Amino acid sequence: MSHTPSAPARMRIGVVGAGRVGAVLASALRAAGHEVVAAAGESDASRGRLDALLPGVPVDKPSAVARACDLLLLTVPDDMLANVVRVLADSGALREGQYVVHTSGRHGLAVLAPATAVGARPIALHPAMTFSGTAVDLDRLAGCVFGLTAEPEERDLAAQLVSDLGGRSLWVPETRRALYHAGLAHGANHLVTLVTEAMEILAAAGADDPAATLRPLLTAALDNALEHGDAALTGPIVRGDVGTVQAHLEGIAAEAPTTLPSYLALARATLSRAVTDGRLLPIRALKIREVLDEAAAAARPVRWTT
């Protein structure tokens, strides 16, 4: 029975893609004792992040970075990842036994197939956090969850990297990577859209500081939702207050019409969850659904421009 040697405690790391994520993770790994031997970043913003977070680290082209390291950290955008891996593998920049780690939430190990084909050891390591690309992010890594996908032979190294970053490991099956990422995007990205639209509605109502108005309410709502789930739901829909919902729709349609589609979509989702949870009688839900349907039918269709 063959035995795969354990990964070295400290590694020579190269990073390709010095964006907000790459520069921060490489800096944190360097602080944990790993050696960052080279980095690739072409834009002025990338060069600035490298100067600030990885001073003294040589900047080189991706193929040279790949050849110089034992662990290659690929932090390029999702849609570029497959092409970057293929080009590096085809150019001979990747080698047998080398660790190739990407930070995409959507992708698992399949996207690293060209690297695996030459004998490299693939790992998917995604930090479930929003990055600013500055030193502020370094402290935020403590306790951050990392979505990991790896074969058994690479699991120890993957877990060690997360530990070195101060994070917590969440093992995600290859077939569930897209679903895992969808949950994060739906919660975080769409939350930004929701909050921004809520501020727009409050501004239309005359609030001079919509953010300050919302902050205590949203902070409490987020904490309660994370702690209690659907039981944290409050407001006119769960109370079956048809008249209030109708007044909302009329005011939004008149003063903040661009936010109406999302209000309708989220109101329908909230209505469904309130009924399923048993907190709203179906007959009251039907009346609210009728009001939502009427508002949707009366709304001017959105025209997309290119």
N, C-alpha and C positions, 0 to 999 in steps of 0.2 A: 504493500500500500504506500503510495507516494505521499510525501508530506510537503506542504507549501510552507516555506520559511516565513516567519512572522515579519511584518514590516518594520523597518528601522524606526526608532523612536523619534529621530530628527531627520528631516528630509530637505533635499535641494529642490526648491519650488520655483517654477516659472509661471507667469500669468499672462494670458493672451486676452486682451479686452480690458483695458484699465478704465472701465466705467465706474459707476457709483458702487457697484457690488465688488468688482474685482480688486480695486485698490484697497478697499476697507478689509476684505477677508485676507488678502495677502499681508497687510499690515498687522492684523491680529495674529496670523500664523507666525509672522516674524517675531512678534513680541512673545510668543509662546516658545520660541527657541528654534524654530525652523529657519533655514537660510533661503531668502528670496534672491535667486541668482540673476534673474532677468525678467523684464516685462515688455510687453508690446502695447503701444497706444499711439494713435496717429493724430488725433484732434488736439487742439490747444487745451481743451478742458481735461482730456486724459493726461496730457503732460503736466498740467497743473496739479492734478490729483496725485500723480506719481511723485512730483517734487515735494508735496506736502506730507504724504502718507508713507512713501517709500524712498526717502532721501538716500542717495548713493547707489541705488539699484540701477544697473545698466539698462538702457532702453534699446531694444533691437527689433528686427522684423520677426514675425511669428515663428517662422521655421527655425531661426537661430535660437529663439527662446525655448522651443520644444526640444532642440538637440542638447541644450545646456542643463536640463533639469531631470530629476527623478520622478517628480510629480508635476504634471502640467495642469494648471487650473484654467479652464476655459469659461470665461464670463462674458461671452458675446451674446447679442440678442438671439432669441429663440429661432427666428427664421434664418439666421446666418449660420447657426451651429453645425448643421449637417454639412454644409459646403466647406466650412473651416476644417472640420475633422477630415473630410475626404481629401482636401488639398494637402494637409499636413501628412496624411498617411501616404498619399501618392508620391509626395516629394521625398519620402524616406526620412522625414524628420522625427517620426515616432518609432519606437523600438520595443522589442520584447521585454517584458518585465516592468516597463514604465507604467506608472499610474496616470491615467487620464481622467480628470474629474471635471464635470460641468455643473453649472449652478442653475440650469433651467428648471422651472417648476413643471412645465408641461412634459418635457422629455424624460425618458428613462434611459435604459442602456442601449436600446436599438439604434439610437442616433449615433452611438459611438462604434457601430459595427466595423467601419474601416480601421479603427484603431485596434479593436479586438482581433481583427483578421491578421494583423502583423505581430500579435502576441502581447499587446499592451493590456493593462488591467483596468477595466472601466468602472466608474463610480458616478452616480447622480447624487448631487448634494445641493439641495435648494433651501436657502434661508427664508423662513416665513416672516419676512420683515420688510418694511419700506426703508430704503436707503437714501440718505442725502449726499453720500459720497464725501463726507467730511469726518474729522476725528470724533465728532459727536456720536457717530454710529458705533464706535468701538465699545463704549459702555453699554449700548443697547443690545449688543450681542449676548450679554449675560442672560441666560434663561431662554434665549430665542430657540424656537423649534426648527430643526432642519429635516426636511423630507428626504430620506435616504433610500436609494435603490442600489443594490450591489449583489453580486454573486457571493456565495458563502466564503470563498477564498479572500474576498476583499472587504468583508464586513468589519473585521477588526480594525483595519486601517481607516475605514469610513467613520466608525465610531470614535476612534482616537482623534481624528480631525475635528469632529464636532466637540469633543471634550476639550481639546486645545482652544477652541473658539469660545468656550464657556457656554455652549448651547446644550440642547436636549435632542435626542434622536427620535425620529418618527419613521419607522420602516414602512415604505409604500410599495406594494407590488407593482411590477412593471405595467400590468394591464390597467392599473388604477391611477397612473400618473396624471392623465388629463383631468380625471375627476377630482383628484386632490387639488390640482391647480385651479380648477373651476370654483371650488369652494372658497379658496383664498381670494380669487379675483372678485367673485360675487360679493364677498363680505367686505373687502377693503376698497377695491376700485369703485364699485357701485355705491358704497357708503359715501365716498367723496362726492359723487354726482348727486346723491340724495341730499347731503348736507348743503351743498352749494345751491341746489334748487330751493331748499327750505329758506336759506338766507335771501334768495331772490324774492320769494313770496313775502317774507317779513319786511324787506326793503320797500316792496310795493305797498305794504300796509302802513309805512311811515317810520319803521324802526331805523334809528340813525346808527345803531351798532348791532346788526343782526347776529354777528358772531357771539357777542357778549350775552345777548338775549337767549341764544340757544345753548351756550356752553353748559350751564348747570343741568339743564333738562336732558341734553344728549349724554352727558357723562353718566348721569343716574340711569338713563334708559339702557345705555350700553352695558354698564355693570350688571344691571338687573337681568338683561337678556342673556348675558354670558353665564350668569349664575342660575337662572330659573327657566330659561327657554320661553315657550309660549305663555307660561303662567305670568310672565312679566308684562304681558300686553295690557295696555289701558287705552282709553280714548273712545270716541263716538262709535266706531264700528263694533267693537266688542260689547258696547252697551246697547247696541241696536238703535242708536239715535239717528234715525233717518233724516230728520229735519236739519241736523247739524251737518251731516255729510252733504246734503243738497246745497246748503248755504256755502260750504267749502267750494264745491264744484262751480257754483255761480260766480263766486268771488275770484277764483283762480282763472276761470275762462275770461273774465272781464279785465283783470289786472296783470296776470302772469301766465298767459296762455301757453307759453313754451314748456311750462312745468306740468301741464294737464295730463299728457300721456303717461308720465311716470306715476303721477298721483293715482290715476285710474288703475294702472297695472298693479301697483302695490296695495291699493285698496281691495282689489279682487283677491290678491294673495292673502291679505290679512283676513278678509271675510271667510275664505275657505278654511284657514287655520282656526279661526274662532269657532266655526261650526264643528269642525272635527274635534276640537278640544272640549266641546260640550258647553261652552260658555255663551253661545248665541243660538237662540231657537231658529230652526230653519225658516219659519214664517217671517221672522224679522229679517233674516238674511235675504230672503226673496225680495222684500221691499227695497232693501239697500241695493241689491243687484239691479233691480229695475231702474233705480235712480242713476246708477253707474252706466247702464246701457244707454239711457236717454242722453246723458252728457257726452258719451262717446259718439253717438249718432249725430249730435249737434255740433261737435267739434269740427273745425276746419282741418282737412287732411294736411299732414306735413309734406312739404315739397322739398325733396333733396336736390341740392345743386352740386355740380361737379366743377 
